[in-house]
């Protein structure tokens, strides 16, 4: 059986393994998806119940079972995953295969925010030399143009489906994104502290809100379908 057919066969595998929060009595069902259409309309192609959920950090997650063959499918063959219908992840290996830009350092499954018009995520890693990590994941401090969540430096990443480009949202990237919404661009570029993370975050989320409600903006599915047609 090849890898492509394997993941269609993962139908409710009930494992006698414990997830990270073993003391809890509820069961975690992980759903897997191959396309953005399946993600938007919640049409999973496979699911697992109670796999190991290994959190390298709050922004980097791995799903595993006691079968290396299945783990390879989980790692490489899916676009994304969800816990229930509300917590979503994108597969870093999918991003590396389909997008140019700031993709090389991405690992694991990354918490994803998306709707019909936009998609983005936050990603980062533990600060170098930090040997005393705890895991309540609260927002602790700000350093330069990045924030830290319990010693984890992170930035926003924007997924551009039209250009097939994935970039960290720096002040320069944000200015280009805001070009479609000139009033926001002018307000942002007029800010004294426009390079600070909290200002970048504020205006990036304003951009996401504006783009999400922009009736003239093509949908994710329109752009994905167009890219697929170009390949044929």
Protein Blocks (a to p, Z undefined) as FASTA:
>chain_A
ZZklmmmmmghiacfbdcfklmbmbdcdddddfbfklmmnopafbdcehiacddfbfkbc
cdddddfklmmmmmmmpfbdcehjlbccddfklmmmmpgcjfklggcjddddddfkbccd
ddddddehiabdcfeopafbdehjbcceehiacddddddfklopacdddfklmmmmmmmm
mmlmmmmmmpmklmbmklmmmmmmmmmmmmmmmmkbccfklmmmmmmmmmZZ
